[in-house]
Amino acid sequence: MAALWAAHDRLARDLLPARRGREIDKTDGMLLMFEAAADAVAYAMAYQRAVAKLNPPLKGVPGACRPVILRREQPVGRGARAKPLEVEARPRQWRRAWMSIANGGQTLLSPMR
């Protein structure tokens, strides 16, 4: 499984540059940011096609929503680590809820206003 997840993560990251995306965070899933909603949707479609070709094939659940607040972390002292970028609002609050109601192979979209 470790080799499969490493292949998944590499594939997911390799799809980012062509769609003007970047990885913001990774915990139980990846939090990605894109220049425009169309880039996020294009990424989700490419991601679904790509993970279906892994061996064994996977069915991912990408979700796209519009971030409300993006802030840069200030350096912290005494050995503590801060993430360089922090996203607040819907992406953080909804990510786990989305994943819990979705089936593998679905792509979930929120209103992009």
Secondary structure, DSSP 8 states (H G I E B T S, - for coil): -HHHHHHHHHHHHHTTGGGTEEEEEESSSEEEEESSHHHHHHHHHHHHHHHTTSSS------EE---SEEEE----STT----SEEEESHHHHHHHHHHHH--TT--EE----
